[in-house]
Amino acid sequence: MPTIEIPRFGGQITEFKHFYDTFNSLIINNQVLDDVKKIHYVLSSATNEAHQLIQNLLVTQQNFHIAWNLLCDRYNSERLIAAAHVVIIVTATDQQGISHRRKSIDKSVLQQFECY
């Protein structure tokens, strides 16, 4: 089987569900990993704005749950995710054309229903 890479998450709210589900499956639900290893994984997977949120936490067993909860509290909001998808759809300019808008809409809908 090919290796599954842990996705990077930089703070784009429309990408959080993918990151959340994959990280849960590969890291959080992995019984072999202790919380110190898990915080290493979450710190190395977070980039940009998401990393800034958790970068000052020390690598300790207790801080993994703090880091994960900070990310989830900030980005795991169905309302904010849906609103971000609406903004993507609404802000598509006329220059992009109908085809591009349709692709944006399709991608947003598929991401919302986790089919993407």
DSSP file (Angstrom, degrees, kcal/mol; ACC not computed):
  #  RESIDUE AA STRUCTURE BP1 BP2  ACC     N-H-->O    O-->H-N    N-H-->O    O-->H-N    TCO  KAPPA ALPHA  PHI   PSI    X-CA   Y-CA   Z-CA
    1    1 A M              0   0    0      0, 0.0     2,-0.1     0, 0.0     3,-0.1   0.000 360.0 360.0 360.0 141.2    0.0    0.0    0.0
    2    2 A P        -     0   0    0      0, 0.0     2,-0.2     0, 0.0     0, 0.0  -0.375 360.0 -99.5 -70.9 154.0    1.2    3.5   -0.7
    3    3 A T        -     0   0    0     -2,-0.1     2,-0.6     1,-0.0     0, 0.0  -0.524  30.6-137.3 -72.8 136.2    2.1    5.8    2.1
    4    4 A I        -     0   0    0     -2,-0.2     2,-0.3    -3,-0.1    -1,-0.0  -0.858  18.6-140.7 -95.8 124.3   -0.5    8.3    3.1
    5    5 A E        -     0   0    0     -2,-0.6    21,-0.1     1,-0.1     0, 0.0  -0.610  15.7-117.4 -85.7 144.2    0.9   11.7    3.7
    6    6 A I        -     0   0    0     -2,-0.3    13,-0.1     1,-0.1    -1,-0.1  -0.673  39.0-121.5 -75.6 126.2   -0.4   13.9    6.5
    7    7 A P        -     0   0    0      0, 0.0     2,-0.3     0, 0.0    -1,-0.1  -0.291  17.3-121.2 -69.8 156.0   -1.8   17.0    4.9
    8    8 A R        -     0   0    0     38,-0.0     2,-0.4     2,-0.0    38,-0.2  -0.689  22.0-158.4 -88.9 148.4   -0.5   20.5    5.7
    9    9 A F  B     +a   46   0A   0     36,-2.7    38,-2.8    -2,-0.3    42,-0.1  -0.969  17.1 173.4-133.6 120.5   -3.0   23.0    7.1
   10   10 A G        -     0   0    0     -2,-0.4    39,-1.1    36,-0.2    40,-0.6   0.387  65.6 -81.1-107.7   2.2   -2.3   26.7    6.8
   11   11 A G  S    S+     0   0    0      1,-0.3     2,-0.9    38,-0.2     5,-0.1   0.453  77.4 142.6 113.5   1.1   -5.5   28.2    8.0
   12   12 A Q    >   -     0   0    0      1,-0.2     3,-2.3     2,-0.1     4,-0.4  -0.667  40.7-153.8 -74.8 110.2   -7.7   28.1    4.9
   13   13 A I  G >  S+     0   0    0     -2,-0.9     3,-1.2     1,-0.3     4,-0.4   0.801  90.0  62.4 -60.8 -29.7  -11.0   27.3    6.6
   14   14 A T  G 3  S+     0   0    0      1,-0.2    -1,-0.3     2,-0.1     4,-0.2   0.650 105.6  48.1 -70.0 -12.8  -12.4   25.6    3.4
   15   15 A E  G <> S+     0   0    0     -3,-2.3     4,-1.8     1,-0.1    -1,-0.2   0.416  85.6  91.8-103.2  -0.6   -9.6   23.0    3.8
   16   16 A F  H <> S+     0   0    0     -3,-1.2     4,-3.7    -4,-0.4     5,-0.2   0.894  78.7  56.8 -67.3 -40.2  -10.0   22.2    7.5
   17   17 A K  H  > S+     0   0    0     -4,-0.4     4,-2.7     1,-0.2     5,-0.3   0.904 108.4  48.3 -59.5 -41.2  -12.4   19.2    7.1
   18   18 A H  H  > S+     0   0    0     -4,-0.2     4,-2.2     2,-0.2     5,-0.2   0.946 116.0  43.5 -61.8 -48.3   -9.9   17.4    4.9
   19   19 A F  H  X S+     0   0    0     -4,-1.8     4,-3.1     2,-0.2     5,-0.3   0.940 114.6  50.4 -61.2 -48.2   -7.1   18.1    7.4
   20   20 A Y  H  X S+     0   0    0     -4,-3.7     4,-2.5     1,-0.2     5,-0.2   0.929 113.5  43.4 -57.6 -51.0   -9.3   17.2   10.4
   21   21 A D  H  X S+     0   0    0     -4,-2.7     4,-2.2    -5,-0.2    -1,-0.2   0.911 117.5  45.0 -65.5 -42.9  -10.5   13.9    9.0
   22   22 A T  H  X S+     0   0    0     -4,-2.2     4,-2.8    -5,-0.3     5,-0.3   0.927 114.4  48.2 -68.6 -44.0   -7.1   12.8    7.7
   23   23 A F  H  X>S+     0   0    0     -4,-3.1     4,-2.6    -5,-0.2     5,-1.7   0.907 112.2  50.3 -63.5 -41.9   -5.3   13.9   10.9
   24   24 A N  I  <>S+     0   0    0     -4,-2.5     5,-2.6    -5,-0.3    -1,-0.2   0.939 114.5  44.0 -59.0 -47.3   -7.8   12.1   13.1
   25   25 A S  I  <5S+     0   0    0     -4,-2.2    -2,-0.2    -5,-0.2    -1,-0.2   0.923 123.9  32.4 -66.1 -45.7   -7.5    8.9   11.1
   26   26 A L  I  <5S+     0   0    0     -4,-2.8    -2,-0.2    -5,-0.2    -3,-0.2   0.825 135.3  12.9 -84.8 -32.8   -3.8    8.8   10.8
   27   27 A I  I ><5S+     0   0    0     -4,-2.6     3,-1.2    -5,-0.3     6,-0.2   0.840 123.1  44.3-113.2 -58.9   -2.6   10.4   14.0
   28   28 A I  I 3 <S+     0   0    0     -5,-1.7    -4,-0.2     1,-0.3    -3,-0.2   0.898 118.4  43.7 -64.1 -41.7   -5.2   10.8   16.7
   29   29 A N  T 3 <S+     0   0    0     -5,-2.6     2,-0.8    -6,-0.3    -1,-0.3   0.423  87.0 109.7 -83.8   3.1   -6.8    7.4   16.3
   30   30 A N    X   -     0   0    0     -3,-1.2     3,-1.0    -6,-0.2    -4,-0.1  -0.711  53.7-163.7 -82.7 108.8   -3.3    5.7   16.1
   31   31 A Q  T 3  S+     0   0    0     -2,-0.8    -1,-0.2     1,-0.2    -4,-0.0   0.677  83.5  64.1 -67.5 -18.9   -2.9    3.8   19.3
   32   32 A V  T 3  S+     0   0    0      2,-0.0     2,-0.4    -3,-0.0    -1,-0.2   0.781  88.8  79.9 -77.0 -27.1    0.8    3.4   18.8
   33   33 A L    <   -     0   0    0     -3,-1.0     2,-0.1    -6,-0.2    -6,-0.0  -0.663  68.0-150.6 -87.7 131.5    1.5    7.2   19.1
   34   34 A D     >  -     0   0    0     -2,-0.4     4,-2.0     1,-0.1     3,-0.3  -0.429  36.3 -97.3 -87.5 174.5    1.6    8.9   22.5
   35   35 A D  H  > S+     0   0    0      1,-0.2     4,-2.2     2,-0.2     5,-0.2   0.757 121.3  59.8 -68.3 -25.4    0.6   12.6   22.9
   36   36 A V  H  > S+     0   0    0      2,-0.2     4,-1.5     1,-0.2    -1,-0.2   0.928 109.1  43.8 -66.8 -43.9    4.2   13.8   22.6
   37   37 A K  H  > S+     0   0    0     -3,-0.3     4,-2.1     1,-0.2    -2,-0.2   0.888 111.9  54.9 -65.7 -38.3    4.5   12.3   19.2
   38   38 A K  H  X S+     0   0    0     -4,-2.0     4,-2.6     1,-0.2    -2,-0.2   0.884 105.3  51.2 -64.7 -38.6    1.1   13.6   18.3
   39   39 A I  H  X S+     0   0    0     -4,-2.2     4,-2.5     2,-0.2    -1,-0.2   0.870 107.7  53.8 -68.8 -32.9    2.0   17.2   19.2
   40   40 A H  H  X S+     0   0    0     -4,-1.5     4,-2.2     2,-0.2    -2,-0.2   0.935 110.6  47.4 -60.8 -44.7    5.1   16.9   17.0
   41   41 A Y  H  X S+     0   0    0     -4,-2.1     4,-1.6     2,-0.2    -2,-0.2   0.916 112.9  46.8 -63.9 -43.6    2.9   15.8   14.1
   42   42 A V  H  X S+     0   0    0     -4,-2.6     4,-1.6     1,-0.2    -1,-0.2   0.900 113.0  49.5 -68.9 -37.8    0.4   18.6   14.6
   43   43 A L  H  < S+     0   0    0     -4,-2.5    -1,-0.2     1,-0.2    -2,-0.2   0.881 114.1  45.2 -66.2 -37.4    3.1   21.3   14.9
   44   44 A S  H  < S+     0   0    0     -4,-2.2    -1,-0.2    -5,-0.2    -2,-0.2   0.729 113.7  50.1 -79.3 -20.0    4.8   20.0   11.7
   45   45 A S  H  < S+     0   0    0     -4,-1.6   -36,-2.7    -5,-0.2     2,-0.3   0.739  95.1  82.3 -87.5 -24.6    1.5   19.8    9.8
   46   46 A A  B  <  +a    9   0A   0     -4,-1.6     2,-0.3   -38,-0.2   -36,-0.2  -0.649  59.1 174.1 -83.8 135.2    0.3   23.3   10.7
   47   47 A T    >>  -     0   0    0    -38,-2.8     4,-1.3    -2,-0.3     3,-1.1  -0.836  44.7  -6.8-130.7 169.8    1.6   26.1    8.6
   48   48 A N  H 3> S+     0   0    0     -2,-0.3     4,-2.1     1,-0.3     5,-0.2  -0.103 130.5   1.1  49.3-128.8    1.1   29.9    8.2
   49   49 A E  H 3> S+     0   0    0    -39,-1.1     4,-1.3     1,-0.2    -1,-0.3   0.870 135.1  53.0 -59.8 -40.9   -1.8   31.2   10.3
   50   50 A A  H <> S+     0   0    0     -3,-1.1     4,-0.8   -40,-0.6    -1,-0.2   0.892 109.6  48.9 -64.3 -39.1   -2.6   27.8   11.8
   51   51 A H  H >X S+     0   0    0     -4,-1.3     4,-1.9     1,-0.2     3,-0.7   0.884 105.5  57.6 -68.2 -38.0    1.0   27.3   13.0
   52   52 A Q  H 3< S+     0   0    0     -4,-2.1     4,-0.3     1,-0.2    -1,-0.2   0.838 100.7  59.4 -59.9 -31.8    1.1   30.8   14.5
   53   53 A L  H 3< S+     0   0    0     -4,-1.3    -1,-0.2     1,-0.2    -2,-0.2   0.841 122.7  19.4 -65.2 -33.8   -1.9   29.8   16.7
   54   54 A I  H X< S+     0   0    0     -4,-0.8     3,-1.7    -3,-0.7    -2,-0.2   0.415  91.6 103.3-118.8  -0.2    0.0   26.9   18.3
   55   55 A Q  T 3< S+     0   0    0     -4,-1.9    -3,-0.1     1,-0.3    -2,-0.1   0.738  78.0  56.8 -63.1 -25.1    3.7   27.6   17.8
   56   56 A N  T 3  S+     0   0    0     -4,-0.3     2,-0.3    -3,-0.1    -1,-0.3   0.458  80.6 108.0 -89.0   0.8    4.4   28.8   21.3
   57   57 A L  S <  S-     0   0    0     -3,-1.7     2,-0.1     1,-0.1    -3,-0.0  -0.612  71.7-123.2 -77.8 134.9    3.2   25.6   23.0
   58   58 A L        -     0   0    0     -2,-0.3     2,-1.5     1,-0.1     5,-0.1  -0.406  29.9-101.4 -71.7 153.3    5.9   23.4   24.4
   59   59 A V  S    S+     0   0    0     -2,-0.1     2,-0.3     3,-0.1    -1,-0.1  -0.635  72.3 133.9 -79.7  92.5    6.2   19.9   23.3
   60   60 A T     >  -     0   0    0     -2,-1.5     4,-0.8   -25,-0.1   -21,-0.1  -0.921  68.6-110.6-136.4 162.3    4.5   18.1   26.2
   61   61 A Q  H >> S+     0   0    0     -2,-0.3     3,-0.7     1,-0.2     4,-0.6   0.899 117.7  48.6 -59.6 -42.3    2.0   15.4   26.6
   62   62 A Q  H 3> S+     0   0    0      1,-0.2     4,-1.0     2,-0.2     3,-0.5   0.831 103.5  61.5 -68.9 -32.9   -0.6   17.8   28.0
   63   63 A N  H 3> S+     0   0    0      1,-0.2     4,-2.8     2,-0.2    -1,-0.2   0.669  86.5  72.7 -75.2 -15.6   -0.1   20.4   25.2
   64   64 A F  H <X S+     0   0    0     -4,-0.8     4,-2.8    -3,-0.7     5,-0.2   0.961 100.6  45.0 -60.3 -47.5   -1.2   18.1   22.4
   65   65 A H  H  X S+     0   0    0     -4,-0.6     4,-2.3    -3,-0.5    -1,-0.2   0.867 113.0  51.3 -65.5 -35.3   -4.8   18.4   23.5
   66   66 A I  H  X S+     0   0    0     -4,-1.0     4,-2.3     2,-0.2    -1,-0.2   0.937 112.2  46.4 -64.7 -46.2   -4.5   22.1   23.9
   67   67 A A  H  X S+     0   0    0     -4,-2.8     4,-2.1     2,-0.2    -2,-0.2   0.933 114.3  46.7 -62.1 -47.2   -3.0   22.5   20.4
   68   68 A W  H  X S+     0   0    0     -4,-2.8     4,-2.5     1,-0.2    -1,-0.2   0.907 113.2  49.1 -64.5 -41.7   -5.6   20.3   18.8
   69   69 A N  H  X S+     0   0    0     -4,-2.3     4,-3.0    -5,-0.2     5,-0.2   0.877 108.1  54.3 -66.2 -37.2   -8.5   22.0   20.6
   70   70 A L  H  X S+     0   0    0     -4,-2.3     4,-1.8     2,-0.2    -2,-0.2   0.931 111.6  44.9 -60.6 -45.3   -7.2   25.5   19.6
   71   71 A L  H  X S+     0   0    0     -4,-2.1     4,-2.6     2,-0.2     5,-0.4   0.928 115.8  46.2 -64.3 -45.0   -7.2   24.4   15.9
   72   72 A C  H  X S+     0   0    0     -4,-2.5     4,-2.2     1,-0.2    -2,-0.2   0.905 111.3  51.5 -66.2 -41.4  -10.6   22.8   16.2
   73   73 A D  H  < S+     0   0    0     -4,-3.0    -1,-0.2     1,-0.2    -2,-0.2   0.877 117.1  40.5 -62.6 -36.8  -12.1   25.8   18.1
   74   74 A R  H  < S+     0   0    0     -4,-1.8    -2,-0.2    -5,-0.2    -1,-0.2   0.891 131.3  19.0 -79.2 -40.6  -10.8   28.2   15.4
   75   75 A Y  H  < S+     0   0    0     -4,-2.6     2,-1.3    -5,-0.2    -3,-0.2   0.602  99.0  83.4-114.0 -13.7  -11.5   26.3   12.2
   76   76 A N     <  +     0   0    0     -4,-2.2     2,-0.5    -5,-0.4    -1,-0.1  -0.427  57.5 126.9 -95.8  62.7  -14.0   23.5   12.8
   77   77 A S     >  -     0   0    0     -2,-1.3     4,-2.7     1,-0.1     5,-0.2  -0.960  47.2-158.7-121.0 113.1  -17.2   25.7   12.4
   78   78 A E  H  > S+     0   0    0     -2,-0.5     4,-2.6     1,-0.2     5,-0.2   0.878  95.8  52.8 -56.6 -38.8  -19.8   24.5    9.9
   79   79 A R  H  > S+     0   0    0      2,-0.2     4,-2.5     1,-0.2    -1,-0.2   0.936 111.9  43.4 -64.8 -46.7  -21.2   28.0    9.7
   80   80 A L  H  > S+     0   0    0      2,-0.2     4,-2.3     1,-0.2    -2,-0.2   0.877 113.9  51.3 -68.0 -36.8  -17.8   29.6    8.9
   81   81 A I  H  X S+     0   0    0     -4,-2.7     4,-1.8     2,-0.2    -2,-0.2   0.940 112.4  45.7 -64.2 -46.8  -16.9   26.8    6.4
   82   82 A A  H  X S+     0   0    0     -4,-2.6     4,-2.2    -5,-0.2    -2,-0.2   0.913 112.4  51.4 -62.2 -42.9  -20.2   27.3    4.6
   83   83 A A  H  X S+     0   0    0     -4,-2.5     4,-2.4     1,-0.2    -1,-0.2   0.891 107.5  52.9 -62.3 -39.6  -19.8   31.1    4.6
   84   84 A A  H  X S+     0   0    0     -4,-2.3     4,-1.9     1,-0.2    -1,-0.2   0.886 108.9  49.7 -63.9 -38.1  -16.3   30.8    3.2
   85   85 A H  H  X S+     0   0    0     -4,-1.8     4,-2.0     2,-0.2    -1,-0.2   0.893 109.4  51.6 -67.4 -39.1  -17.7   28.6    0.3
   86   86 A V  H  X S+     0   0    0     -4,-2.2     4,-3.1     1,-0.2     5,-0.2   0.919 108.0  52.2 -62.6 -43.3  -20.4   31.1   -0.3
   87   87 A V  H  X S+     0   0    0     -4,-2.4     4,-2.5     1,-0.2    -1,-0.2   0.907 107.8  52.2 -59.8 -42.2  -17.8   33.9   -0.5
   88   88 A I  H  < S+     0   0    0     -4,-1.9     4,-0.3     1,-0.2    -1,-0.2   0.922 114.1  43.2 -59.3 -44.5  -15.9   31.9   -3.1
   89   89 A I  H >< S+     0   0    0     -4,-2.0     3,-1.0     1,-0.2    -2,-0.2   0.936 116.4  45.7 -67.7 -47.3  -18.9   31.5   -5.2
   90   90 A V  H 3< S+     0   0    0     -4,-3.1    -2,-0.2     1,-0.2    -1,-0.2   0.847 109.9  53.6 -68.4 -35.2  -20.2   35.0   -4.9
   91   91 A T  T 3< S+     0   0    0     -4,-2.5     2,-0.3    -5,-0.2    -1,-0.2   0.447  73.7 122.1 -85.3   1.5  -16.8   36.7   -5.6
   92   92 A A    <   -     0   0    0     -3,-1.0     2,-0.1    -4,-0.3    -3,-0.0  -0.500  61.5-134.8 -62.5 123.4  -16.2   34.8   -8.8
   93   93 A T    >>  -     0   0    0     -2,-0.3     3,-1.1     1,-0.1     4,-0.5  -0.344  14.8-113.6 -82.4 163.0  -15.8   37.7  -11.3
   94   94 A D  G >4 S+     0   0    0      1,-0.3     3,-0.8     2,-0.2    -1,-0.1   0.773 113.7  67.2 -63.8 -26.2  -17.3   37.9  -14.8
   95   95 A Q  G 34 S+     0   0    0      1,-0.2    -1,-0.3     2,-0.1     3,-0.1   0.786  92.6  60.0 -65.5 -26.3  -13.8   37.6  -16.2
   96   96 A Q  G <> S-     0   0    0     -3,-1.1     4,-0.8     1,-0.1    -1,-0.2   0.747 102.4-145.2 -76.5 -22.2  -13.6   34.0  -15.0
   97   97 A G  H <X  -     0   0    0     -3,-0.8     4,-2.0    -4,-0.5     5,-0.1   0.075  27.2 -69.7  81.4 167.3  -16.6   33.0  -17.0
   98   98 A I  H  > S+     0   0    0      1,-0.2     4,-2.7     2,-0.2     5,-0.2   0.872 127.4  56.9 -64.5 -40.5  -19.3   30.5  -16.4
   99   99 A S  H  > S+     0   0    0      1,-0.2     4,-2.1     2,-0.2    -1,-0.2   0.922 108.8  45.8 -60.1 -45.3  -17.1   27.5  -16.7
  100  100 A H  H  X S+     0   0    0     -4,-0.8     4,-2.5     2,-0.2    -1,-0.2   0.909 112.7  50.7 -65.7 -41.4  -14.8   28.6  -13.9
  101  101 A R  H  X S+     0   0    0     -4,-2.0     4,-2.8     1,-0.2    -2,-0.2   0.917 109.1  51.6 -60.8 -42.7  -17.7   29.6  -11.7
  102  102 A R  H  X S+     0   0    0     -4,-2.7     4,-2.9     1,-0.2    -1,-0.2   0.912 110.3  48.7 -61.7 -42.1  -19.3   26.1  -12.2
  103  103 A K  H  X S+     0   0    0     -4,-2.1     4,-2.7     2,-0.2    -1,-0.2   0.905 111.9  49.5 -63.7 -41.1  -16.0   24.5  -11.2
  104  104 A S  H  X S+     0   0    0     -4,-2.5     4,-2.4     2,-0.2    -2,-0.2   0.914 113.1  46.5 -63.1 -42.9  -15.8   26.7   -8.1
  105  105 A I  H  X S+     0   0    0     -4,-2.8     4,-2.7     2,-0.2     5,-0.2   0.940 113.0  49.1 -64.5 -47.2  -19.3   25.8   -7.2
  106  106 A D  H  X S+     0   0    0     -4,-2.9     4,-2.6     1,-0.2     5,-0.2   0.920 112.9  47.3 -59.1 -44.9  -18.8   22.1   -7.8
  107  107 A K  H  X S+     0   0    0     -4,-2.7     4,-2.5     1,-0.2    -1,-0.2   0.916 112.9  48.9 -63.8 -43.2  -15.6   22.1   -5.7
  108  108 A S  H  X S+     0   0    0     -4,-2.4     4,-2.1     2,-0.2    -2,-0.2   0.912 113.4  46.3 -63.2 -43.1  -17.3   24.0   -2.9
  109  109 A V  H  X S+     0   0    0     -4,-2.7     4,-1.9     2,-0.2    -2,-0.2   0.931 113.2  48.7 -66.0 -45.6  -20.3   21.7   -2.8
  110  110 A L  H  <>S+     0   0    0     -4,-2.6     5,-3.0    -5,-0.2     6,-1.0   0.899 111.7  49.7 -62.6 -40.7  -18.1   18.6   -2.9
  111  111 A Q  H ><5S+     0   0    0     -4,-2.5     3,-1.2     3,-0.2    -1,-0.2   0.903 108.7  53.2 -63.9 -39.9  -15.9   19.8   -0.1
  112  112 A Q  H 3<5S+     0   0    0     -4,-2.1    -1,-0.2     1,-0.3    -2,-0.2   0.878 114.6  40.5 -63.3 -37.1  -18.9   20.7    2.0
  113  113 A F  T 3<5S-     0   0    0     -4,-1.9    -1,-0.3    -5,-0.1    -2,-0.2   0.268 113.6-119.2 -97.3  12.5  -20.3   17.2    1.6
  114  114 A E  T < 5S+     0   0    0     -3,-1.2    -3,-0.2    -5,-0.1    -4,-0.1   0.803  81.3 119.0  58.2  34.7  -16.8   15.6    2.0
  115  115 A C      <       0   0    0     -5,-3.0    -4,-0.2    -6,-0.2    -5,-0.1   0.519 360.0 360.0 -99.4 -10.2  -16.8   14.1   -1.5
  116  116 A Y              0   0    0     -6,-1.0    -1,-0.1    -9,-0.1    -5,-0.1   0.447 360.0 360.0 -77.5 360.0  -13.8   16.0   -2.7
